[in-house]
Amino acid sequence: INYLVKFSRIYEIELSSLCNAKCSGCMRTMLDNEGKDYYKGNIFYDEIVNWFSDEDLTDTKLKLCGVLGDPIANHDLEDILHFFLFDKNVKYIEISTNGGIRNYNFWDNMGEMSAMSNKRMEIHWSIDGVTKNDYRENVNLQKVWENFHTYIRAGGQSIWQYIEFDYNKDEIPIAKHIAESLGIKLYIRKSWRNNADAAVFKSEASKSIDERTYEEVTELINRGEYENNIVCRHKKQNEYFISANRRLWPCCHLQDEYVKGDNLDKILNYYGEDFNNLTLHSISSIIESEWYQNALERSWDKHDPLHLPRCHLACGDNGKR
């Protein structure tokens, strides 16, 4: 896919809140460690058809990722992909996965589907190392490489997403050589949250995003010491997030706040607990609601009664993080 291509709309869909991994920086791992309850399950094929049957997706990008889970854990995935690719003729789908589950036949079929779609379907492999993949705890790296090569041999389009940590930066040249030999793209990513004091796996490279730690910025936000300079991906790219618990948010960051507990109470108390519940409302009616159309952007002002500090943490300082 040409990343300069513009899409009329982007949906990120969390098809599952289930995952084989136990990454230390993942919200699901944190919830599990704290014994907190959250929806554990998948979005079903029939629900996807119901939500999107009337949507024109021919100029739409789908990102199958999420806050909590891995989309490969959803056993309706192949049917869902067929619906989007061949019934709805979606422009492009990217699927993010740690690659550590499912069998040879599944990945062979996925590679064939990608090829049949004229490369409109692409797997983003989250593999943070070549011989070591420490951040992706509980993921069998040998199994990952088996699935990776099965998919590629079947003709599947791939991108290797490699988060740079201190533990794996020495393997980046090896990763570049492997990617080049296979004819796939390698993206070396930096994640600012790996600059947090609490991060188990550190990344000195992440300081290039913001040299302040996650805790330092959070403390400034808690004291109200920040400017109203948000660059919102939802507003800029017409992007939306559908969570595994059937909520339609502007982005994954607000779903992250939602699953934490009471961080969005001011919104839910004002507009109703189910104002963005897709089991009760259509996509279009939620998008056309007062909050999406007007109140969300007003709330970026830190003096607004419905202000959400998370918006600044994620997209403030002109979107640098």
C-alpha positions as a Markdown table, in Angstrom:
| # | Residue | x | y | z |
|---|---|---|---|---|
| 1 | Ile | 0.0 | 0.0 | 0.0 |
| 2 | Asn | 1.2 | 3.5 | -0.7 |
| 3 | Tyr | 1.2 | 5.3 | 2.6 |
| 4 | Leu | 0.7 | 8.7 | 0.9 |
| 5 | Val | -2.7 | 7.4 | -0.3 |
| 6 | Lys | -5.6 | 9.2 | 1.4 |
| 7 | Phe | -8.7 | 7.4 | 2.6 |
| 8 | Ser | -12.2 | 8.9 | 3.0 |
| 9 | Arg | -12.5 | 7.1 | 6.3 |
| 10 | Ile | -10.5 | 4.8 | 8.6 |
| 11 | Tyr | -11.9 | 2.3 | 11.0 |
| 12 | Glu | -9.7 | 0.5 | 13.6 |
| 13 | Ile | -11.6 | -2.6 | 14.7 |
| 14 | Glu | -10.7 | -4.6 | 17.8 |
| 15 | Leu | -12.1 | -7.9 | 16.6 |
| 16 | Ser | -11.0 | -9.7 | 19.8 |
| 17 | Ser | -10.0 | -8.8 | 23.4 |
| 18 | Leu | -8.3 | -12.2 | 23.6 |
| 19 | Cys | -4.6 | -12.7 | 23.1 |
| 20 | Asn | -1.9 | -15.3 | 23.7 |
| 21 | Ala | 0.7 | -12.8 | 24.8 |
| 22 | Lys | 1.3 | -11.1 | 28.1 |
| 23 | Cys | 3.2 | -8.0 | 27.1 |
| 24 | Ser | 4.1 | -5.9 | 30.1 |
| 25 | Gly | 3.0 | -2.6 | 28.5 |
| 26 | Cys | -0.4 | -3.9 | 27.4 |
| 27 | Met | -3.6 | -2.7 | 29.0 |
| 28 | Arg | -5.0 | -6.3 | 29.1 |
| 29 | Thr | -2.0 | -7.5 | 31.0 |
| 30 | Met | -2.3 | -4.7 | 33.5 |
| 31 | Leu | -6.0 | -5.4 | 34.0 |
| 32 | Asp | -5.3 | -9.1 | 34.5 |
| 33 | Asn | -2.6 | -8.4 | 37.0 |
| 34 | Glu | -4.9 | -6.1 | 39.0 |
| 35 | Gly | -7.7 | -8.6 | 38.8 |
| 36 | Lys | -10.0 | -6.1 | 37.0 |
| 37 | Asp | -13.0 | -7.3 | 35.0 |
| 38 | Tyr | -13.4 | -6.5 | 31.3 |
| 39 | Tyr | -15.2 | -8.1 | 28.3 |
| 40 | Lys | -13.3 | -11.2 | 27.2 |
| 41 | Gly | -14.4 | -12.3 | 23.8 |
| 42 | Asn | -14.8 | -11.6 | 20.1 |
| 43 | Ile | -16.9 | -9.5 | 17.7 |
| 44 | Phe | -18.9 | -12.0 | 15.5 |
| 45 | Tyr | -19.3 | -12.1 | 11.7 |
| 46 | Asp | -23.0 | -11.4 | 11.8 |
| 47 | Glu | -22.4 | -8.2 | 13.8 |
| 48 | Ile | -19.8 | -7.0 | 11.3 |
| 49 | Val | -22.3 | -7.6 | 8.4 |
| 50 | Asn | -25.0 | -5.8 | 10.3 |
| 51 | Trp | -22.9 | -2.8 | 11.1 |
| 52 | Phe | -21.3 | -2.4 | 7.6 |
| 53 | Ser | -23.8 | -3.7 | 5.1 |
| 54 | Asp | -25.0 | -0.2 | 4.2 |
| 55 | Glu | -21.5 | 1.4 | 4.4 |
| 56 | Asp | -19.6 | 2.3 | 1.2 |
| 57 | Leu | -16.1 | 0.9 | 2.0 |
| 58 | Thr | -14.5 | 1.3 | -1.4 |
| 59 | Asp | -12.4 | 4.2 | -0.2 |
| 60 | Thr | -12.0 | 3.0 | 3.4 |
| 61 | Lys | -9.0 | 1.7 | 5.3 |
| 62 | Leu | -9.5 | -1.0 | 8.0 |
| 63 | Lys | -7.0 | -1.5 | 10.8 |
| 64 | Leu | -7.6 | -4.7 | 12.6 |
| 65 | Cys | -5.8 | -4.2 | 15.9 |
| 66 | Gly | -7.0 | -3.0 | 19.2 |
| 67 | Val | -6.4 | -2.1 | 22.8 |
| 68 | Leu | -6.6 | -5.5 | 24.4 |
| 69 | Gly | -6.5 | -8.4 | 21.9 |
| 70 | Asp | -5.0 | -9.9 | 18.8 |
| 71 | Pro | -7.4 | -10.2 | 15.8 |
| 72 | Ile | -6.0 | -13.6 | 14.9 |
| 73 | Ala | -7.7 | -14.9 | 18.0 |
| 74 | Asn | -11.1 | -14.3 | 16.4 |
| 75 | His | -12.3 | -17.6 | 14.8 |
| 76 | Asp | -14.7 | -15.7 | 12.5 |
| 77 | Leu | -11.7 | -13.8 | 11.1 |
| 78 | Glu | -11.5 | -15.4 | 7.6 |
| 79 | Asp | -15.3 | -14.9 | 7.0 |
| 80 | Ile | -15.0 | -11.3 | 8.2 |
| 81 | Leu | -12.1 | -10.7 | 5.8 |
| 82 | His | -13.9 | -12.3 | 2.9 |
| 83 | Phe | -16.9 | -10.0 | 3.6 |
| 84 | Phe | -14.8 | -6.9 | 3.7 |
| 85 | Leu | -12.5 | -7.7 | 0.7 |
| 86 | Phe | -14.9 | -9.3 | -1.7 |
| 87 | Asp | -18.4 | -8.4 | -0.7 |
| 88 | Lys | -17.7 | -4.8 | 0.3 |
| 89 | Asn | -14.5 | -4.2 | -1.9 |
| 90 | Val | -12.8 | -2.4 | 0.9 |
| 91 | Lys | -9.8 | -0.4 | -0.3 |
| 92 | Tyr | -7.2 | -1.7 | 2.2 |
| 93 | Ile | -7.0 | -3.9 | 5.4 |
| 94 | Glu | -4.0 | -4.1 | 7.7 |
| 95 | Ile | -4.0 | -6.8 | 10.4 |
| 96 | Ser | -1.6 | -6.4 | 13.4 |
| 97 | Thr | -0.6 | -9.6 | 15.2 |
| 98 | Asn | 2.2 | -11.0 | 17.3 |
| 99 | Gly | 1.9 | -14.0 | 14.9 |
| 100 | Gly | 2.2 | -16.7 | 17.6 |
| 101 | Ile | -1.1 | -18.6 | 17.2 |
| 102 | Arg | -3.0 | -20.7 | 14.7 |
| 103 | Asn | -1.7 | -23.4 | 12.4 |
| 104 | Tyr | -0.1 | -24.0 | 9.0 |
| 105 | Asn | -3.5 | -24.2 | 7.1 |
| 106 | Phe | -4.7 | -21.0 | 8.6 |
| 107 | Trp | -1.6 | -19.0 | 7.6 |
| 108 | Asp | -1.5 | -20.6 | 4.2 |
| 109 | Asn | -5.1 | -19.6 | 3.6 |
| 110 | Met | -4.4 | -16.1 | 4.8 |
| 111 | Gly | -1.5 | -15.7 | 2.4 |
| 112 | Glu | -3.7 | -16.9 | -0.5 |
| 113 | Met | -6.4 | -14.5 | 0.5 |
| 114 | Ser | -4.0 | -11.6 | 0.6 |
| 115 | Ala | -2.8 | -12.5 | -2.9 |
| 116 | Met | -6.3 | -13.0 | -4.2 |
| 117 | Ser | -7.2 | -9.5 | -3.0 |
| 118 | Asn | -4.5 | -8.0 | -5.1 |
| 119 | Lys | -2.5 | -7.2 | -2.0 |
| 120 | Arg | -5.3 | -5.1 | -0.4 |
| 121 | Met | -4.8 | -7.2 | 2.7 |
| 122 | Glu | -1.6 | -6.9 | 4.6 |
| 123 | Ile | -0.3 | -8.5 | 7.8 |
| 124 | His | 1.7 | -6.3 | 10.2 |
| 125 | Trp | 3.9 | -8.6 | 12.1 |
| 126 | Ser | 4.8 | -7.3 | 15.6 |
| 127 | Ile | 8.1 | -9.1 | 16.1 |
| 128 | Asp | 10.6 | -7.1 | 18.2 |
| 129 | Gly | 13.8 | -9.0 | 17.5 |
| 130 | Val | 15.2 | -11.8 | 15.5 |
| 131 | Thr | 16.5 | -14.3 | 18.0 |
| 132 | Lys | 14.9 | -12.6 | 21.0 |
| 133 | Asn | 11.4 | -11.2 | 21.3 |
| 134 | Asp | 11.4 | -10.4 | 25.1 |
| 135 | Tyr | 8.7 | -7.8 | 25.1 |
| 136 | Arg | 6.2 | -10.2 | 23.6 |
| 137 | Glu | 6.0 | -12.4 | 26.7 |
| 138 | Asn | 4.4 | -15.8 | 26.4 |
| 139 | Val | 4.8 | -15.8 | 22.6 |
| 140 | Asn | 6.7 | -18.7 | 21.0 |
| 141 | Leu | 9.2 | -17.0 | 18.6 |
| 142 | Gln | 9.8 | -20.3 | 16.7 |
| 143 | Lys | 6.1 | -20.6 | 16.1 |
| 144 | Val | 6.0 | -16.9 | 15.0 |
| 145 | Trp | 8.7 | -17.5 | 12.3 |
| 146 | Glu | 6.9 | -20.7 | 11.1 |
| 147 | Asn | 3.6 | -18.7 | 10.6 |
| 148 | Phe | 5.5 | -15.7 | 9.1 |
| 149 | His | 7.2 | -17.8 | 6.4 |
| 150 | Thr | 4.0 | -19.9 | 5.7 |
| 151 | Tyr | 2.1 | -16.7 | 5.0 |
| 152 | Ile | 4.8 | -15.2 | 2.8 |
| 153 | Arg | 5.3 | -18.3 | 0.8 |
| 154 | Ala | 1.5 | -18.4 | 0.0 |
| 155 | Gly | 1.8 | -14.9 | -1.5 |
| 156 | Gly | 0.7 | -12.8 | 1.4 |
| 157 | Gln | 1.6 | -9.1 | 1.7 |
| 158 | Ser | 3.6 | -8.2 | 4.8 |
| 159 | Ile | 5.1 | -5.4 | 6.9 |
| 160 | Trp | 7.4 | -6.2 | 9.8 |
| 161 | Gln | 6.8 | -3.8 | 12.6 |
| 162 | Tyr | 9.8 | -3.8 | 14.9 |
| 163 | Ile | 9.7 | -1.8 | 18.1 |
| 164 | Glu | 13.2 | -0.7 | 19.1 |
| 165 | Phe | 14.1 | -1.5 | 22.7 |
| 166 | Asp | 17.4 | -1.4 | 24.3 |
| 167 | Tyr | 17.5 | -5.2 | 24.3 |
| 168 | Asn | 16.9 | -5.6 | 20.6 |
| 169 | Lys | 18.6 | -2.7 | 18.9 |
| 170 | Asp | 21.7 | -4.8 | 18.1 |
| 171 | Glu | 19.5 | -7.1 | 15.9 |
| 172 | Ile | 18.2 | -4.3 | 13.7 |
| 173 | Pro | 20.8 | -4.8 | 11.0 |
| 174 | Ile | 20.0 | -8.5 | 10.9 |
| 175 | Ala | 16.3 | -7.7 | 10.6 |
| 176 | Lys | 17.0 | -5.3 | 7.8 |
| 177 | His | 18.9 | -8.1 | 5.9 |
| 178 | Ile | 16.1 | -10.6 | 6.4 |
| 179 | Ala | 13.4 | -8.2 | 5.3 |
| 180 | Glu | 15.4 | -7.2 | 2.2 |
| 181 | Ser | 16.0 | -10.8 | 1.3 |
| 182 | Leu | 12.2 | -11.6 | 1.5 |
| 183 | Gly | 11.2 | -8.4 | -0.3 |
| 184 | Ile | 9.1 | -7.1 | 2.6 |
| 185 | Lys | 9.1 | -3.7 | 4.3 |
| 186 | Leu | 10.6 | -3.3 | 7.8 |
| 187 | Tyr | 9.5 | -0.4 | 9.9 |
| 188 | Ile | 11.6 | 0.3 | 13.0 |
| 189 | Arg | 9.2 | 1.9 | 15.5 |
| 190 | Lys | 9.7 | 3.9 | 18.6 |
| 191 | Ser | 7.0 | 3.9 | 21.3 |
| 192 | Trp | 7.1 | 6.8 | 23.8 |
| 193 | Arg | 5.5 | 4.7 | 26.6 |
| 194 | Asn | 8.7 | 2.7 | 26.7 |
| 195 | Asn | 10.4 | 5.8 | 28.2 |
| 196 | Ala | 8.2 | 5.4 | 31.3 |
| 197 | Asp | 9.8 | 4.9 | 34.6 |
| 198 | Ala | 7.5 | 1.9 | 35.1 |
| 199 | Ala | 8.4 | 0.3 | 31.7 |
| 200 | Val | 9.8 | -3.2 | 32.2 |
| 201 | Phe | 11.6 | -3.1 | 28.8 |
| 202 | Lys | 13.3 | 0.3 | 28.3 |
| 203 | Ser | 14.0 | 2.1 | 25.0 |
| 204 | Glu | 16.5 | 4.9 | 25.0 |
| 205 | Ala | 15.4 | 5.6 | 21.4 |
| 206 | Ser | 11.9 | 6.6 | 22.6 |
| 207 | Lys | 13.3 | 9.7 | 24.1 |
| 208 | Ser | 13.6 | 11.2 | 20.6 |
| 209 | Ile | 9.7 | 11.4 | 20.6 |
| 210 | Asp | 9.6 | 13.2 | 24.0 |
| 211 | Glu | 12.5 | 13.3 | 26.4 |
| 212 | Arg | 10.2 | 13.6 | 29.3 |
| 213 | Thr | 8.9 | 10.4 | 30.9 |
| 214 | Tyr | 5.3 | 9.2 | 30.8 |
| 215 | Glu | 5.1 | 10.0 | 34.5 |
| 216 | Glu | 6.4 | 13.5 | 34.1 |
| 217 | Val | 4.0 | 14.4 | 31.4 |
| 218 | Thr | 1.1 | 12.8 | 33.3 |
| 219 | Glu | 2.0 | 14.9 | 36.4 |
| 220 | Leu | 1.9 | 18.1 | 34.3 |
| 221 | Ile | -1.5 | 17.2 | 32.9 |
| 222 | Asn | -2.8 | 16.4 | 36.4 |
| 223 | Arg | -1.7 | 19.9 | 37.4 |
| 224 | Gly | -3.3 | 21.5 | 34.3 |
| 225 | Glu | 0.0 | 22.7 | 33.0 |
| 226 | Tyr | -0.4 | 22.3 | 29.3 |
| 227 | Glu | -1.6 | 24.2 | 26.2 |
| 228 | Asn | -4.6 | 23.4 | 24.1 |
| 229 | Asn | -2.6 | 22.2 | 21.1 |
| 230 | Ile | -4.1 | 18.8 | 20.2 |
| 231 | Val | -3.7 | 17.2 | 16.8 |
| 232 | Cys | -6.5 | 14.7 | 16.7 |
| 233 | Arg | -6.1 | 11.7 | 14.4 |
| 234 | His | -9.9 | 11.2 | 14.4 |
| 235 | Lys | -10.5 | 14.7 | 13.2 |
| 236 | Lys | -7.5 | 14.9 | 10.8 |
| 237 | Gln | -8.0 | 11.5 | 9.2 |
| 238 | Asn | -11.7 | 10.8 | 9.8 |
| 239 | Glu | -10.7 | 7.8 | 11.9 |
| 240 | Tyr | -12.9 | 5.8 | 14.3 |
| 241 | Phe | -12.3 | 2.9 | 16.7 |
| 242 | Ile | -14.7 | 0.0 | 17.3 |
| 243 | Ser | -13.9 | -1.9 | 20.5 |
| 244 | Ala | -14.5 | -5.6 | 21.2 |
| 245 | Asn | -17.2 | -4.6 | 23.7 |
| 246 | Arg | -19.1 | -2.9 | 20.8 |
| 247 | Arg | -18.3 | 0.8 | 21.5 |
| 248 | Leu | -17.6 | 3.3 | 18.8 |
| 249 | Trp | -14.9 | 5.8 | 20.0 |
| 250 | Pro | -12.9 | 8.3 | 18.1 |
| 251 | Cys | -9.7 | 6.5 | 18.8 |
| 252 | Cys | -8.1 | 3.6 | 20.7 |
| 253 | His | -6.9 | 6.0 | 23.5 |
| 254 | Leu | -10.4 | 6.7 | 24.7 |
| 255 | Gln | -11.2 | 2.9 | 24.7 |
| 256 | Asp | -8.1 | 2.5 | 26.8 |
| 257 | Glu | -9.5 | 5.1 | 29.2 |
| 258 | Tyr | -12.9 | 3.3 | 29.2 |
| 259 | Val | -11.6 | -0.1 | 30.2 |
| 260 | Lys | -9.5 | 1.4 | 33.0 |
| 261 | Gly | -12.8 | 2.2 | 34.9 |
| 262 | Asp | -14.2 | 5.6 | 35.7 |
| 263 | Asn | -12.1 | 7.9 | 33.6 |
| 264 | Leu | -14.9 | 8.7 | 31.1 |
| 265 | Asp | -17.7 | 9.0 | 33.6 |
| 266 | Lys | -18.2 | 12.7 | 32.8 |
| 267 | Ile | -19.0 | 11.8 | 29.2 |
| 268 | Leu | -21.1 | 8.8 | 30.0 |
| 269 | Asn | -23.1 | 10.6 | 32.7 |
| 270 | Tyr | -23.8 | 13.5 | 30.4 |
| 271 | Tyr | -24.7 | 11.6 | 27.2 |
| 272 | Gly | -25.8 | 8.3 | 28.6 |
| 273 | Glu | -23.9 | 5.0 | 29.3 |
| 274 | Asp | -24.9 | 3.6 | 25.9 |
| 275 | Phe | -24.6 | 6.7 | 23.7 |
| 276 | Asn | -21.9 | 4.9 | 21.5 |
| 277 | Asn | -23.1 | 1.3 | 22.0 |
| 278 | Leu | -23.2 | -0.4 | 18.6 |
| 279 | Thr | -25.7 | -3.0 | 19.8 |
| 280 | Leu | -28.2 | -0.2 | 20.2 |
| 281 | His | -27.2 | 2.4 | 17.7 |
| 282 | Ser | -26.0 | 2.5 | 14.1 |
| 283 | Ile | -22.5 | 3.7 | 13.1 |
| 284 | Ser | -24.0 | 6.7 | 11.3 |
| 285 | Ser | -26.3 | 7.8 | 14.2 |
| 286 | Ile | -23.4 | 7.7 | 16.7 |
| 287 | Ile | -21.1 | 9.7 | 14.3 |
| 288 | Glu | -23.9 | 12.2 | 13.8 |
| 289 | Ser | -24.4 | 12.7 | 17.6 |
| 290 | Glu | -23.8 | 16.0 | 19.4 |
| 291 | Trp | -20.7 | 14.7 | 21.1 |
| 292 | Tyr | -18.9 | 13.7 | 17.9 |
| 293 | Gln | -20.1 | 16.6 | 15.8 |
| 294 | Asn | -19.4 | 19.4 | 18.4 |
| 295 | Ala | -18.7 | 18.6 | 22.0 |
| 296 | Leu | -15.6 | 16.5 | 21.4 |
| 297 | Glu | -13.6 | 19.2 | 19.8 |
| 298 | Arg | -14.8 | 21.8 | 22.4 |
| 299 | Ser | -13.6 | 19.4 | 25.1 |
| 300 | Trp | -10.0 | 19.9 | 24.0 |
| 301 | Asp | -10.1 | 23.2 | 26.0 |
| 302 | Lys | -8.9 | 22.2 | 29.4 |
| 303 | His | -11.5 | 24.5 | 30.9 |
| 304 | Asp | -14.4 | 22.7 | 29.2 |
| 305 | Pro | -16.6 | 20.8 | 31.7 |
| 306 | Leu | -16.3 | 17.6 | 29.5 |
| 307 | His | -12.5 | 18.0 | 29.0 |
| 308 | Leu | -10.7 | 14.6 | 28.8 |
| 309 | Pro | -7.0 | 15.0 | 29.9 |
| 310 | Arg | -6.2 | 11.8 | 27.9 |
| 311 | Cys | -6.7 | 13.7 | 24.7 |
| 312 | His | -3.7 | 15.8 | 25.6 |
| 313 | Leu | -1.6 | 12.9 | 26.8 |
| 314 | Ala | -2.1 | 11.1 | 23.6 |
| 315 | Cys | -2.3 | 13.9 | 21.0 |
| 316 | Gly | -1.2 | 17.1 | 22.7 |
| 317 | Asp | 2.0 | 19.1 | 22.1 |
| 318 | Asn | 1.0 | 19.2 | 18.4 |
| 319 | Gly | 0.7 | 15.4 | 18.2 |
| 320 | Lys | 4.4 | 14.7 | 18.9 |
| 321 | Arg | 3.7 | 11.6 | 21.0 |
